[in-house]
Structure formats: structure tokens, C-alpha cells
Amino acid sequence: MSVIRLLVCGSRDYRDADRLTRTLDAIHRKHAIEVLIHGACHLGGADSLADAWARERRLPVLDYPVKREDGLWPGAGPARNRRMLVFGRPTHGVAFLAPDARNNGTRNMVLQFNAWSGRLAPMWVVAP
């Protein structure tokens, strides 16, 4: 079994805790998650659900909330996403898209992750 550093991203509107739990449990069974990385969105959604999932399983969590040095919106989100890649050093990623949401920040994270990781580990996307 491989050990991975899993980056989780998703819409602030993502509410399907059961699907997120099933998905992360399946990934954790196949690849032991060494650390879970997320963007710490203060509005909830996939970041909050993933954080709770990891803490329930006593897995280490690295959270990356938007900081003042990330700049103003709309550029702050992509800047934070870059920090998650550079400092979190994920080996794998999973994105949770919310139905009827724009998911712009999540789509940006998927694009950045795939460009950063190349073909080594494309991000898994869980669509509604």
C-alpha cells in the first residue's frame, strides 16, 4: 500500500457528507493517507467536511486559509491554492464539485494541481 499526501478541495456549497466520507474512506483503504491538506474555507463545504473526516480518524491535517499576503479577491483564492501545492506537497488530490454551483475556485485548484503534478497523479474529481 502506498502512502499519500492527499489534497482535498471543493465547493463551499458542497454538503454531501456521506459521499465525501465514502470517497475518502475508499482512498484511505487503497492508499494510506499520511496527511490531509485543504483550503480551510471559513464558509464550510468540502474543506470543513474533509477536516472533520480526517480528525475523526486522527489523521494529521494541514489547512491553508486565505491570508492577507494572498492579496484581494478574486486573486486570493488562486494564490492560496498555489501555497497548498508548494508548502503542502500533495502527492494526490480529490475535488468535490457541488451541484448548481459555479465551483470556480475548485476548478482553479484542479487546473493548478494537474499542471503542478504533471501526469504523475491527476486530481480525482467527484462530480454531482
Backbone as ProteinMPNN parsed JSONL, in Angstrom:
{"seq_chain_A": "MSVIRLLVCGSRDYRDADRLTRTLDAIHRKHAIEVLIHGACHLGGADSLADAWARERRLPVLDYPVKREDGLWPGAGPARNRRMLVFGRPTHGVAFLAPDARNNGTRNMVLQFNAWSGRLAPMWVVAP", "coords_chain_A": {"N_chain_A": [[0.845, -1.173, 0.0], [0.559, 2.16, -0.887], [1.711, 5.275, 0.506], [0.183, 8.384, 0.871], [-0.034, 11.961, 0.36], [-2.762, 13.741, 0.664], [-4.553, 16.127, -1.088], [-7.484, 17.849, -0.597], [-10.13, 19.447, -2.146], [-12.897, 21.631, -2.828], [-16.235, 22.811, -3.454], [-17.571, 25.547, -1.557], [-20.177, 25.209, -1.186], [-20.604, 22.538, -1.067], [-22.253, 19.783, 0.28], [-22.615, 17.078, 0.672], [-21.984, 14.977, 2.854], [-21.976, 12.212, 3.254], [-21.211, 11.137, 0.753], [-18.67, 12.282, 0.466], [-17.401, 11.119, 2.69], [-17.539, 8.355, 2.02], [-15.973, 8.399, -0.309], [-13.439, 9.371, 0.608], [-12.87, 7.404, 2.523], [-12.603, 5.165, 0.837], [-10.366, 5.904, -0.697], [-8.486, 6.048, 1.364], [-8.393, 3.409, 2.202], [-7.176, 2.214, -0.007], [-4.84, 3.695, -0.418], [-2.756, 4.625, 2.04], [-3.431, 7.464, 3.853], [-1.241, 9.889, 4.654], [-1.234, 12.573, 5.379], [-3.802, 15.04, 5.348], [-4.69, 17.668, 3.26], [-6.105, 20.88, 3.004], [-8.085, 23.805, 2.021], [-9.263, 25.296, 4.074], [-11.721, 26.804, 4.037], [-13.682, 29.315, 5.383], [-16.374, 29.354, 5.121], [-17.408, 26.866, 5.152], [-18.443, 23.765, 3.66], [-16.767, 21.516, 1.391], [-14.13, 21.616, 2.409], [-14.45, 21.872, 5.232], [-15.906, 19.527, 5.78], [-14.05, 17.559, 4.984], [-11.98, 18.109, 6.779], [-13.203, 17.428, 9.24], [-13.615, 14.702, 8.744], [-10.946, 13.738, 8.584], [-9.94, 14.378, 11.149], [-11.605, 12.833, 12.773], [-10.525, 10.388, 12.253], [-8.089, 10.614, 13.29], [-6.026, 11.643, 11.703], [-3.265, 13.552, 10.499], [-3.661, 17.023, 9.707], [-3.251, 19.572, 7.344], [-4.037, 22.828, 7.028], [-4.905, 25.541, 4.907], [-5.836, 28.499, 5.069], [-7.056, 31.46, 3.355], [-4.797, 34.15, 3.308], [-3.742, 37.463, 4.264], [-1.503, 38.17, 2.712], [-2.035, 36.816, 0.402], [-3.426, 38.479, -1.174], [-6.102, 40.439, -2.673], [-9.522, 39.467, -3.344], [-10.511, 38.645, -6.669], [-8.148, 37.23, -6.8], [-7.004, 36.109, -4.518], [-7.833, 33.484, -3.865], [-6.709, 31.691, -5.921], [-4.003, 32.243, -5.306], [-3.767, 31.233, -2.68], [-4.327, 28.569, -3.316], [-2.022, 27.919, -4.773], [-0.147, 28.078, -2.675], [-0.945, 25.863, -1.17], [-0.068, 23.792, -2.789], [2.741, 24.236, -3.04], [3.711, 24.333, -0.352], [2.285, 22.327, 0.997], [2.803, 20.048, -0.451], [1.306, 17.908, -1.883], [0.694, 14.524, -2.934], [-1.408, 13.375, -4.174], [-4.772, 14.209, -5.194], [-8.177, 15.201, -4.594], [-11.248, 16.42, -5.771], [-14.309, 17.913, -4.906], [-17.19, 18.65, -6.436], [-19.928, 20.853, -6.258], [-23.426, 20.529, -6.866], [-25.172, 22.74, -9.047], [-23.535, 24.933, -8.519], [-20.994, 27.403, -9.113], [-18.32, 26.685, -8.742], [-15.789, 27.827, -9.206], [-13.331, 28.32, -7.778], [-12.656, 25.723, -7.063], [-12.326, 24.528, -9.566], [-10.118, 26.009, -10.427], [-8.215, 25.058, -8.595], [-8.048, 22.367, -9.382], [-7.008, 22.669, -11.995], [-4.517, 23.924, -11.382], [-3.36, 21.926, -9.75], [-3.172, 19.722, -11.522], [-1.447, 20.782, -13.476], [0.802, 21.224, -11.909], [1.457, 18.673, -10.865], [1.818, 17.217, -13.138], [1.711, 14.321, -15.13], [1.886, 12.498, -13.158], [0.077, 12.156, -10.979], [-2.967, 12.734, -11.548], [-5.667, 14.862, -10.49], [-8.438, 13.48, -8.825], [-11.843, 13.883, -9.627], [-14.911, 14.428, -8.135], [-17.929, 14.522, -9.289], [-21.192, 16.103, -9.205]], "CA_chain_A": [[0.0, 0.0, 0.0], [1.323, 3.402, -0.944], [1.363, 6.324, 1.461], [-0.028, 9.587, 0.079], [-0.393, 13.25, 0.943], [-3.973, 13.992, -0.115], [-5.143, 17.458, -1.113], [-8.924, 17.833, -0.819], [-10.714, 20.756, -2.407], [-14.284, 21.529, -3.256], [-17.086, 23.978, -3.321], [-18.059, 25.943, -0.229], [-21.575, 24.777, -1.17], [-20.674, 21.077, -1.05], [-22.892, 19.361, 1.523], [-22.852, 15.634, 0.683], [-21.008, 14.384, 3.782], [-21.912, 10.758, 3.046], [-20.401, 10.842, -0.438], [-17.291, 12.634, 0.789], [-16.898, 10.088, 3.602], [-17.327, 7.118, 1.25], [-14.852, 8.61, -1.227], [-12.177, 9.436, 1.358], [-12.628, 6.074, 3.1], [-12.111, 4.282, -0.235], [-8.987, 6.312, -0.997], [-7.643, 5.703, 2.518], [-8.196, 1.945, 2.185], [-6.265, 1.858, -1.098], [-3.586, 4.431, -0.209], [-2.75, 5.176, 3.406], [-3.283, 8.919, 3.833], [-0.272, 10.359, 5.646], [-1.715, 13.888, 5.802], [-4.859, 15.6, 4.519], [-4.426, 19.087, 3.02], [-7.286, 21.556, 2.463], [-8.011, 25.261, 1.99], [-9.837, 25.919, 5.279], [-12.721, 27.819, 3.728], [-14.447, 29.652, 6.586], [-17.801, 29.245, 4.818], [-17.804, 25.461, 5.244], [-18.35, 22.991, 2.436], [-15.893, 20.352, 1.297], [-12.973, 21.756, 3.316], [-14.881, 21.56, 6.608], [-16.267, 18.104, 5.853], [-12.809, 16.777, 4.915], [-11.283, 18.324, 8.039], [-13.865, 16.596, 10.253], [-13.339, 13.297, 8.406], [-9.563, 13.426, 8.961], [-9.774, 14.462, 12.601], [-12.271, 11.66, 13.351], [-9.631, 9.242, 12.05], [-6.818, 11.029, 13.898], [-5.023, 11.881, 10.665], [-2.763, 14.922, 10.504], [-4.315, 17.949, 8.777], [-2.61, 20.854, 7.028], [-5.05, 23.695, 6.445], [-4.339, 26.737, 4.292], [-6.825, 29.56, 4.83], [-6.576, 32.638, 2.639], [-4.096, 35.106, 4.171], [-3.632, 38.822, 3.724], [-0.469, 38.216, 1.67], [-2.57, 36.225, -0.832], [-3.996, 39.573, -1.949], [-7.545, 40.654, -2.657], [-10.317, 38.615, -4.235], [-10.602, 37.204, -6.807], [-6.835, 36.592, -6.901], [-6.564, 35.475, -3.272], [-8.088, 32.04, -3.911], [-5.642, 31.022, -6.66], [-2.73, 32.372, -4.58], [-3.829, 30.236, -1.609], [-4.217, 27.254, -3.953], [-0.594, 27.721, -5.058], [0.527, 27.785, -1.395], [-1.243, 24.477, -0.776], [0.794, 22.913, -3.581], [4.156, 24.453, -2.737], [4.055, 24.013, 1.035], [1.638, 21.079, 1.417], [3.429, 18.975, -1.237], [0.428, 16.75, -2.038], [1.008, 13.537, -3.971], [-2.687, 13.053, -4.806], [-5.807, 15.177, -4.887], [-9.571, 14.893, -4.928], [-12.079, 17.625, -5.793], [-15.736, 17.651, -4.749], [-17.976, 19.703, -7.056], [-21.301, 20.962, -5.758], [-24.417, 20.748, -7.928], [-25.729, 24.094, -9.169], [-22.597, 25.947, -8.029], [-20.015, 27.749, -10.146], [-17.122, 25.886, -8.469], [-14.624, 28.457, -9.842], [-12.116, 28.075, -7.001], [-12.339, 24.295, -7.163], [-11.8, 24.293, -10.923], [-8.771, 26.555, -10.442], [-7.341, 24.144, -7.861], [-7.844, 21.189, -10.234], [-6.073, 23.064, -13.054], [-3.181, 24.113, -10.803], [-2.832, 20.638, -9.29], [-2.792, 18.9, -12.675], [-0.262, 21.386, -14.083], [1.903, 21.059, -10.962], [1.848, 17.268, -10.699], [2.035, 16.591, -14.433], [0.943, 13.093, -15.313], [2.167, 11.582, -12.059], [-1.117, 11.871, -10.168], [-4.022, 13.711, -11.813], [-6.646, 15.002, -9.416], [-9.734, 12.833, -8.994], [-12.939, 14.84, -9.493], [-16.187, 13.834, -7.777], [-18.947, 15.423, -9.826], [-22.537, 15.865, -8.631]], "C_chain_A": [[0.892, 1.237, 0.0], [0.822, 4.384, 0.115], [1.266, 7.623, 0.666], [-0.282, 10.799, 0.959], [-1.56, 13.743, 0.096], [-4.458, 15.43, 0.032], [-6.631, 17.297, -1.44], [-9.377, 19.261, -1.074], [-12.154, 20.551, -2.842], [-15.038, 22.802, -2.971], [-17.436, 24.27, -1.864], [-19.525, 25.539, -0.075], [-21.717, 23.259, -1.108], [-21.198, 20.608, 0.304], [-23.048, 17.842, 1.666], [-21.789, 14.926, 1.534], [-20.881, 12.884, 3.574], [-21.035, 10.406, 1.852], [-18.935, 11.167, -0.189], [-16.672, 11.563, 1.687], [-16.613, 8.79, 2.858], [-16.11, 7.238, 0.341], [-13.522, 8.603, -0.48], [-11.858, 8.103, 2.033], [-12.052, 5.128, 2.052], [-10.667, 4.623, -0.598], [-8.055, 5.871, 0.123], [-7.412, 4.191, 2.608], [-7.163, 1.533, 1.137], [-4.88, 2.467, -0.914], [-3.637, 5.009, 1.199], [-2.501, 6.677, 3.34], [-2.387, 9.335, 4.996], [-0.697, 11.704, 6.239], [-2.798, 14.336, 4.82], [-4.669, 17.114, 4.468], [-5.711, 19.709, 2.468], [-7.157, 23.061, 2.649], [-8.688, 26.001, 3.123], [-10.821, 27.047, 4.977], [-13.591, 28.07, 4.952], [-15.957, 29.553, 6.361], [-18.291, 27.797, 4.848], [-17.583, 24.726, 3.933], [-17.363, 21.848, 2.533], [-14.703, 20.431, 2.248], [-13.334, 21.36, 4.745], [-15.225, 20.091, 6.775], [-15.018, 17.223, 5.844], [-12.007, 16.916, 6.207], [-11.877, 17.442, 9.138], [-13.587, 15.119, 10.014], [-11.942, 12.906, 8.896], [-9.38, 13.415, 10.475], [-10.468, 13.295, 13.311], [-11.38, 10.424, 13.261], [-8.227, 9.503, 12.588], [-5.682, 11.134, 12.877], [-4.535, 13.319, 10.769], [-3.443, 15.751, 9.408], [-3.43, 19.176, 8.596], [-3.687, 21.717, 6.385], [-4.406, 25.011, 6.012], [-5.428, 27.775, 4.036], [-6.201, 30.694, 4.02], [-5.964, 33.601, 3.654], [-4.011, 36.464, 3.48], [-2.619, 38.882, 2.579], [-0.905, 37.539, 0.366], [-3.213, 37.286, -1.711], [-5.505, 39.643, -1.807], [-8.235, 39.659, -3.586], [-10.486, 39.334, -5.557], [-9.253, 36.487, -6.85], [-6.374, 35.849, -5.668], [-6.753, 33.963, -3.295], [-7.013, 31.282, -4.683], [-4.276, 31.117, -5.979], [-2.673, 31.374, -3.434], [-3.681, 28.832, -2.183], [-2.76, 26.929, -4.273], [0.179, 27.381, -3.786], [0.272, 26.349, -0.963], [-0.348, 23.498, -1.532], [2.253, 23.017, -3.151], [4.518, 23.974, -1.337], [3.44, 22.7, 1.53], [2.22, 19.848, 0.73], [2.537, 17.735, -1.382], [0.942, 15.808, -3.129], [-0.238, 13.157, -4.757], [-3.703, 14.122, -4.424], [-7.181, 14.675, -5.275], [-10.383, 16.174, -4.783], [-13.55, 17.222, -5.736], [-16.519, 18.844, -5.295], [-19.396, 19.676, -6.514], [-22.252, 21.151, -6.933], [-24.901, 22.196, -7.894], [-24.835, 25.177, -8.565], [-21.588, 26.23, -9.136], [-18.719, 26.965, -9.97], [-15.848, 26.488, -9.064], [-13.327, 28.178, -9.096], [-11.676, 26.625, -7.07], [-11.742, 23.984, -8.53], [-10.381, 24.846, -11.044], [-7.793, 25.619, -9.732], [-7.045, 22.907, -8.694], [-6.843, 21.516, -11.337], [-4.66, 23.231, -12.515], [-2.561, 22.789, -10.379], [-2.345, 19.816, -10.474], [-1.575, 19.458, -13.393], [0.969, 21.152, -13.213], [2.388, 19.614, -10.902], [2.17, 16.592, -12.025], [1.168, 15.358, -14.568], [1.149, 12.099, -14.177], [0.906, 11.187, -11.298], [-2.188, 12.911, -10.473], [-5.037, 13.716, -10.678], [-7.922, 14.255, -9.785], [-10.812, 13.876, -8.772], [-14.223, 14.075, -9.216], [-17.262, 14.824, -8.194], [-20.31, 15.101, -9.215], [-23.338, 14.868, -9.456]], "O_chain_A": [[1.842, 1.345, 0.775], [-0.327, 4.327, 0.552], [2.157, 7.935, -0.124], [-0.681, 10.691, 2.118], [-1.372, 14.12, -1.06], [-4.74, 15.892, 1.138], [-6.988, 16.679, -2.443], [-9.051, 20.172, -0.313], [-12.57, 19.442, -3.177], [-14.538, 23.731, -2.336], [-17.577, 23.358, -1.049], [-20.054, 25.528, 1.036], [-22.835, 22.746, -1.098], [-20.664, 20.983, 1.347], [-23.563, 17.371, 2.68], [-20.83, 14.357, 1.012], [-19.787, 12.336, 3.704], [-20.215, 9.49, 1.924], [-18.053, 10.407, -0.591], [-15.536, 11.148, 1.461], [-15.556, 8.188, 3.046], [-15.314, 6.306, 0.228], [-12.584, 7.914, -0.883], [-10.692, 7.714, 2.106], [-11.121, 4.375, 2.338], [-9.842, 3.728, -0.785], [-6.957, 5.377, -0.137], [-6.348, 3.75, 3.044], [-6.372, 0.617, 1.362], [-3.869, 1.833, -1.218], [-4.514, 5.822, 1.495], [-1.471, 7.114, 2.826], [-2.732, 9.154, 6.164], [-0.543, 11.947, 7.436], [-2.726, 14.055, 3.624], [-4.507, 17.763, 5.502], [-6.34, 19.144, 1.574], [-6.253, 23.542, 3.333], [-8.687, 27.232, 3.133], [-10.76, 28.115, 5.587], [-14.175, 27.135, 5.499], [-16.732, 29.658, 7.312], [-19.467, 27.537, 4.596], [-16.65, 25.028, 3.189], [-17.144, 21.282, 3.604], [-14.309, 19.421, 2.832], [-12.608, 20.603, 5.388], [-14.881, 19.477, 7.785], [-14.93, 16.257, 6.602], [-11.419, 15.942, 6.677], [-11.144, 16.788, 9.878], [-13.352, 14.366, 10.959], [-11.772, 11.872, 9.542], [-8.726, 12.522, 11.014], [-9.98, 12.818, 14.336], [-11.472, 9.523, 14.094], [-7.305, 8.718, 12.37], [-4.54, 10.765, 13.152], [-5.315, 14.213, 11.095], [-3.755, 15.245, 8.33], [-2.925, 19.745, 9.564], [-4.198, 21.379, 5.317], [-3.491, 25.52, 6.66], [-5.893, 27.915, 2.905], [-4.982, 30.865, 4.001], [-6.531, 33.839, 4.721], [-4.188, 36.577, 2.267], [-2.851, 39.569, 1.585], [-0.231, 37.668, -0.656], [-3.514, 37.022, -2.875], [-6.101, 38.999, -0.944], [-7.618, 39.089, -4.486], [-10.596, 40.56, -5.558], [-9.215, 35.259, -6.928], [-5.45, 35.039, -5.746], [-5.902, 33.233, -2.786], [-6.453, 30.32, -4.157], [-3.477, 30.184, -6.061], [-1.644, 30.731, -3.229], [-2.989, 27.994, -1.604], [-2.313, 25.8, -4.071], [1.05, 26.512, -3.798], [1.172, 25.688, -0.446], [0.081, 22.488, -0.974], [2.916, 22.004, -2.926], [5.523, 23.286, -1.156], [4.016, 22.034, 2.391], [2.143, 18.739, 1.259], [2.96, 16.63, -1.043], [1.543, 16.241, -4.112], [-0.138, 12.672, -5.884], [-3.515, 14.851, -3.45], [-7.329, 13.836, -6.164], [-10.235, 16.915, -3.812], [-13.979, 16.303, -6.433], [-16.516, 19.92, -4.696], [-19.988, 18.611, -6.336], [-21.925, 21.853, -7.89], [-25.02, 22.794, -6.825], [-25.329, 26.223, -8.145], [-21.356, 25.384, -9.999], [-18.08, 26.613, -10.962], [-14.919, 25.75, -9.396], [-12.322, 27.833, -9.718], [-10.483, 26.327, -7.127], [-10.757, 23.252, -8.628], [-9.531, 24.231, -11.688], [-6.676, 25.409, -10.205], [-5.907, 22.44, -8.715], [-5.928, 20.733, -11.592], [-3.705, 22.739, -13.116], [-1.377, 22.55, -10.618], [-1.24, 19.274, -10.445], [-0.744, 18.687, -13.875], [2.058, 20.907, -13.731], [3.593, 19.361, -10.89], [2.739, 15.5, -12.035], [0.008, 15.362, -14.156], [0.638, 10.98, -14.23], [0.697, 10.009, -11.007], [-2.315, 13.885, -9.731], [-5.24, 12.71, -9.998], [-8.426, 14.373, -10.902], [-10.719, 14.672, -7.838], [-14.588, 13.175, -9.972], [-17.478, 15.839, -7.532], [-20.556, 13.981, -8.768], [-24.479, 14.56, -9.114]]}, "name": "protein", "num_of_chains": 1, "seq": "MSVIRLLVCGSRDYRDADRLTRTLDAIHRKHAIEVLIHGACHLGGADSLADAWARERRLPVLDYPVKREDGLWPGAGPARNRRMLVFGRPTHGVAFLAPDARNNGTRNMVLQFNAWSGRLAPMWVVAP"}
